[in-house]
């Protein structure tokens, strides 16, 4: 059984040689990789055990890692990294829309994979510990529960990431570049130019009393955005 500090990572990959290589590259004193080759097997494991990260191939003998990611997002916020074929931009876009946190294109270096996995675990560890409260809002990022004056607010994965960085830096101006690097750590080349603006607008629609006159998520023209405490 994994100890309190052990990170359990599920690897869903039907290529046995590649799966073994991934497992060997990730196994460490604080990492326990768990391999499987079928979507059904992986989904059963995710529902029965706690994982710190899922690495999902997209094309499997009994289905798609994309569909599994979509189903997992219904009941879990566990970080998901997708393994995609190089240059398959549609798979990358679909994966991010399904709620994936990162993607890794094949072929890849196992050293690069290990570094990306470690970075993702570090980033999401901060999110898991995060809770924000003030006179108006209560945000619990680990449980994906968001309240305004006691009423629940539903936020998308992208909206949660934007909000997390804003409230973690309350009172500090965050540039668009900093926000985009956080929200889309895999790179912004696949992200629409106005994606951040759309995310900010949707957050304001859900959190502001008068979205057209925001008092919590303020724009500092020429510099970025700032979260003002309620």
One Martini backbone bead per residue (centre of mass of N, CA, C, O) as a GRO file, in nm:
protein
  230
    1UNK     BB    1   0.098   0.035   0.020
    2UNK     BB    2   0.071   0.358   0.004
    3UNK     BB    3   0.196   0.617   0.134
    4UNK     BB    4   0.145   0.941   0.217
    5UNK     BB    5   0.391   1.029  -0.004
    6UNK     BB    6   0.281   0.859  -0.222
    7UNK     BB    7   0.273   0.827  -0.576
    8UNK     BB    8   0.001   0.741  -0.783
    9UNK     BB    9   0.032   0.597  -1.116
   10UNK     BB   10  -0.147   0.574  -1.409
   11UNK     BB   11  -0.099   0.342  -1.691
   12UNK     BB   12  -0.241   0.374  -2.021
   13UNK     BB   13  -0.101   0.108  -2.221
   14UNK     BB   14  -0.072  -0.131  -2.495
   15UNK     BB   15   0.231  -0.092  -2.511
   16UNK     BB   16   0.445  -0.282  -2.344
   17UNK     BB   17   0.720  -0.143  -2.385
   18UNK     BB   18   0.632   0.145  -2.319
   19UNK     BB   19   0.507   0.092  -2.042
   20UNK     BB   20   0.769  -0.012  -1.915
   21UNK     BB   21   0.934   0.244  -1.960
   22UNK     BB   22   0.755   0.434  -1.796
   23UNK     BB   23   0.768   0.284  -1.531
   24UNK     BB   24   1.081   0.298  -1.495
   25UNK     BB   25   1.102   0.617  -1.509
   26UNK     BB   26   0.898   0.665  -1.249
   27UNK     BB   27   1.016   0.491  -1.053
   28UNK     BB   28   1.023   0.538  -0.694
   29UNK     BB   29   1.016   0.602  -0.362
   30UNK     BB   30   0.746   0.811  -0.438
   31UNK     BB   31   0.658   0.600  -0.677
   32UNK     BB   32   0.355   0.428  -0.807
   33UNK     BB   33   0.311   0.234  -1.065
   34UNK     BB   34   0.015   0.158  -1.279
   35UNK     BB   35  -0.073  -0.094  -1.503
   36UNK     BB   36  -0.263  -0.077  -1.818
   37UNK     BB   37  -0.460  -0.170  -2.140
   38UNK     BB   38  -0.757  -0.095  -2.047
   39UNK     BB   39  -1.024   0.101  -1.998
   40UNK     BB   40  -1.188  -0.071  -1.799
   41UNK     BB   41  -0.959  -0.117  -1.599
   42UNK     BB   42  -0.895   0.178  -1.538
   43UNK     BB   43  -1.173   0.269  -1.434
   44UNK     BB   44  -1.185   0.073  -1.198
   45UNK     BB   45  -0.933   0.181  -1.050
   46UNK     BB   46  -1.023   0.482  -1.019
   47UNK     BB   47  -1.280   0.403  -0.845
   48UNK     BB   48  -1.107   0.236  -0.612
   49UNK     BB   49  -0.864   0.441  -0.627
   50UNK     BB   50  -0.599   0.652  -0.548
   51UNK     BB   51  -0.478   0.913  -0.759
   52UNK     BB   52  -0.228   1.156  -0.884
   53UNK     BB   53  -0.214   1.021  -1.183
   54UNK     BB   54  -0.295   1.016  -1.537
   55UNK     BB   55  -0.188   0.804  -1.811
   56UNK     BB   56  -0.326   0.841  -2.146
   57UNK     BB   57  -0.406   0.680  -2.403
   58UNK     BB   58  -0.608   0.712  -2.680
   59UNK     BB   59  -0.553   0.427  -2.827
   60UNK     BB   60  -0.753   0.146  -2.763
   61UNK     BB   61  -0.891  -0.166  -2.786
   62UNK     BB   62  -1.167  -0.053  -2.596
   63UNK     BB   63  -1.092   0.259  -2.670
   64UNK     BB   64  -1.071   0.590  -2.514
   65UNK     BB   65  -0.895   0.824  -2.334
   66UNK     BB   66  -1.093   1.055  -2.376
   67UNK     BB   67  -1.346   0.922  -2.258
   68UNK     BB   68  -1.225   0.864  -1.984
   69UNK     BB   69  -1.167   1.153  -1.906
   70UNK     BB   70  -1.461   1.247  -1.915
   71UNK     BB   71  -1.565   1.048  -1.694
   72UNK     BB   72  -1.371   1.126  -1.464
   73UNK     BB   73  -1.468   1.432  -1.443
   74UNK     BB   74  -1.735   1.367  -1.291
   75UNK     BB   75  -1.562   1.246  -1.008
   76UNK     BB   76  -1.272   1.383  -1.083
   77UNK     BB   77  -0.946   1.582  -1.041
   78UNK     BB   78  -0.741   1.423  -1.154
   79UNK     BB   79  -0.469   1.424  -1.318
   80UNK     BB   80  -0.417   1.452  -1.684
   81UNK     BB   81  -0.225   1.266  -1.926
   82UNK     BB   82  -0.165   1.259  -2.270
   83UNK     BB   83  -0.111   1.030  -2.537
   84UNK     BB   84   0.015   1.140  -2.852
   85UNK     BB   85   0.035   1.186  -3.174
   86UNK     BB   86   0.215   1.344  -3.376
   87UNK     BB   87   0.028   1.623  -3.501
   88UNK     BB   88  -0.251   1.571  -3.338
   89UNK     BB   89  -0.438   1.835  -3.282
   90UNK     BB   90  -0.723   1.726  -3.234
   91UNK     BB   91  -0.651   1.555  -2.985
   92UNK     BB   92  -0.551   1.785  -2.809
   93UNK     BB   93  -0.805   1.957  -2.807
   94UNK     BB   94  -0.997   1.736  -2.705
   95UNK     BB   95  -0.846   1.681  -2.442
   96UNK     BB   96  -0.875   1.962  -2.315
   97UNK     BB   97  -1.190   1.960  -2.332
   98UNK     BB   98  -1.206   1.697  -2.135
   99UNK     BB   99  -0.976   1.784  -1.891
  100UNK     BB  100  -0.694   1.791  -1.948
  101UNK     BB  101  -0.361   1.895  -1.837
  102UNK     BB  102  -0.193   1.723  -2.052
  103UNK     BB  103   0.058   1.653  -2.311
  104UNK     BB  104   0.222   1.378  -2.500
  105UNK     BB  105   0.428   1.324  -2.767
  106UNK     BB  106   0.481   1.101  -3.017
  107UNK     BB  107   0.776   1.070  -2.965
  108UNK     BB  108   0.949   1.025  -2.643
  109UNK     BB  109   1.124   1.111  -2.376
  110UNK     BB  110   1.162   0.977  -2.066
  111UNK     BB  111   1.286   1.229  -1.935
  112UNK     BB  112   1.065   1.422  -2.020
  113UNK     BB  113   0.832   1.275  -1.892
  114UNK     BB  114   0.932   1.290  -1.601
  115UNK     BB  115   0.940   1.601  -1.587
  116UNK     BB  116   0.639   1.651  -1.652
  117UNK     BB  117   0.524   1.488  -1.419
  118UNK     BB  118   0.658   1.642  -1.187
  119UNK     BB  119   0.536   1.918  -1.259
  120UNK     BB  120   0.239   1.832  -1.232
  121UNK     BB  121   0.251   1.742  -0.936
  122UNK     BB  122   0.338   2.014  -0.819
  123UNK     BB  123   0.102   2.186  -0.919
  124UNK     BB  124  -0.140   2.010  -0.801
  125UNK     BB  125  -0.057   2.019  -0.503
  126UNK     BB  126  -0.134   2.316  -0.464
  127UNK     BB  127  -0.434   2.287  -0.537
  128UNK     BB  128  -0.521   2.080  -0.315
  129UNK     BB  129  -0.454   2.300  -0.072
  130UNK     BB  130  -0.673   2.492  -0.171
  131UNK     BB  131  -0.825   2.777   0.002
  132UNK     BB  132  -1.095   3.020  -0.015
  133UNK     BB  133  -1.178   3.318   0.186
  134UNK     BB  134  -1.453   3.544   0.239
  135UNK     BB  135  -1.736   3.739   0.263
  136UNK     BB  136  -1.839   3.596  -0.024
  137UNK     BB  137  -1.630   3.356  -0.060
  138UNK     BB  138  -1.593   2.989  -0.138
  139UNK     BB  139  -1.298   2.795  -0.216
  140UNK     BB  140  -1.259   2.446  -0.323
  141UNK     BB  141  -1.021   2.283  -0.516
  142UNK     BB  142  -1.029   1.981  -0.426
  143UNK     BB  143  -1.368   1.966  -0.439
  144UNK     BB  144  -1.501   2.158  -0.643
  145UNK     BB  145  -1.602   2.414  -0.456
  146UNK     BB  146  -1.832   2.695  -0.519
  147UNK     BB  147  -1.905   3.009  -0.345
  148UNK     BB  148  -2.176   3.258  -0.328
  149UNK     BB  149  -2.332   3.341  -0.066
  150UNK     BB  150  -2.389   3.008  -0.043
  151UNK     BB  151  -2.386   2.965  -0.353
  152UNK     BB  152  -2.347   2.764  -0.605
  153UNK     BB  153  -2.071   2.725  -0.844
  154UNK     BB  154  -2.004   2.655  -1.179
  155UNK     BB  155  -1.685   2.529  -1.299
  156UNK     BB  156  -1.449   2.505  -1.507
  157UNK     BB  157  -1.133   2.412  -1.545
  158UNK     BB  158  -1.033   2.682  -1.656
  159UNK     BB  159  -1.170   2.861  -1.444
  160UNK     BB  160  -1.023   2.739  -1.201
  161UNK     BB  161  -0.736   2.819  -1.282
  162UNK     BB  162  -0.772   3.118  -1.296
  163UNK     BB  163  -0.880   3.156  -1.009
  164UNK     BB  164  -0.646   3.038  -0.850
  165UNK     BB  165  -0.430   3.248  -0.933
  166UNK     BB  166  -0.578   3.498  -0.841
  167UNK     BB  167  -0.633   3.423  -0.532
  168UNK     BB  168  -0.325   3.356  -0.473
  169UNK     BB  169  -0.287   3.684  -0.580
  170UNK     BB  170  -0.417   3.885  -0.407
  171UNK     BB  171  -0.355   4.221  -0.521
  172UNK     BB  172  -0.212   4.110  -0.776
  173UNK     BB  173  -0.075   4.154  -1.079
  174UNK     BB  174  -0.158   3.967  -1.373
  175UNK     BB  175  -0.054   3.860  -1.650
  176UNK     BB  176  -0.143   3.710  -1.934
  177UNK     BB  177   0.107   3.530  -1.955
  178UNK     BB  178   0.092   3.399  -1.675
  179UNK     BB  179  -0.189   3.278  -1.703
  180UNK     BB  180  -0.136   3.105  -1.960
  181UNK     BB  181   0.094   2.930  -1.844
  182UNK     BB  182  -0.093   2.800  -1.626
  183UNK     BB  183  -0.347   2.704  -1.790
  184UNK     BB  184  -0.130   2.632  -2.048
  185UNK     BB  185   0.150   2.443  -2.004
  186UNK     BB  186   0.174   2.304  -2.301
  187UNK     BB  187   0.090   2.555  -2.457
  188UNK     BB  188  -0.039   2.825  -2.684
  189UNK     BB  189  -0.060   2.721  -2.988
  190UNK     BB  190  -0.366   2.582  -2.927
  191UNK     BB  191  -0.467   2.869  -2.848
  192UNK     BB  192  -0.672   3.101  -2.846
  193UNK     BB  193  -0.636   3.437  -2.823
  194UNK     BB  194  -0.929   3.465  -2.649
  195UNK     BB  195  -0.939   3.253  -2.413
  196UNK     BB  196  -0.889   3.427  -2.162
  197UNK     BB  197  -1.116   3.632  -2.203
  198UNK     BB  198  -1.339   3.422  -2.188
  199UNK     BB  199  -1.277   3.317  -1.903
  200UNK     BB  200  -1.314   3.587  -1.759
  201UNK     BB  201  -1.605   3.643  -1.848
  202UNK     BB  202  -1.730   3.387  -1.719
  203UNK     BB  203  -1.649   3.449  -1.432
  204UNK     BB  204  -1.802   3.714  -1.410
  205UNK     BB  205  -2.084   3.599  -1.466
  206UNK     BB  206  -2.063   3.415  -1.190
  207UNK     BB  207  -1.932   3.640  -0.963
  208UNK     BB  208  -2.058   3.895  -1.043
  209UNK     BB  209  -2.305   4.127  -1.001
  210UNK     BB  210  -2.170   4.314  -1.242
  211UNK     BB  211  -2.000   4.217  -1.510
  212UNK     BB  212  -1.957   4.510  -1.648
  213UNK     BB  213  -1.870   4.584  -1.323
  214UNK     BB  214  -1.602   4.487  -1.191
  215UNK     BB  215  -1.467   4.407  -0.842
  216UNK     BB  216  -1.287   4.136  -0.843
  217UNK     BB  217  -1.219   4.120  -1.162
  218UNK     BB  218  -0.971   4.320  -1.264
  219UNK     BB  219  -0.867   4.549  -1.499
  220UNK     BB  220  -0.530   4.634  -1.598
  221UNK     BB  221  -0.438   4.836  -1.818
  222UNK     BB  222  -0.152   4.698  -1.977
  223UNK     BB  223  -0.113   4.440  -1.754
  224UNK     BB  224  -0.404   4.294  -1.640
  225UNK     BB  225  -0.498   4.112  -1.347
  226UNK     BB  226  -0.715   4.137  -1.045
  227UNK     BB  227  -0.782   4.037  -0.712
  228UNK     BB  228  -1.049   4.140  -0.512
  229UNK     BB  229  -1.156   4.143  -0.216
  230UNK     BB  230  -1.473   4.099  -0.052
   0.00000   0.00000   0.00000
